[in-house]
Amino acid sequence: MNVIKDNTLRKIVLYVHMIKNVLNNPLFKTVAIYRIKLFAPHIGGSVYKTE
């Protein structure tokens, strides 16, 4: 069980570093925003509907 927890923690740390790099890079930031708008418009729509 400890090995699994260590692996998941390492993955989370890697994702955090990736997100930090993306936020620091303006090109990646625009691409990420564009992809979120492309793939997840229904998420924003459901949020607006619940409000």
Buried (B, 14 or more C-beta within 10 A) or exposed (E): EEEEEEEEEEEEEEEEEEEEEBEEEEEBEEEBEEEEEEEEEEEEEEEEEEE
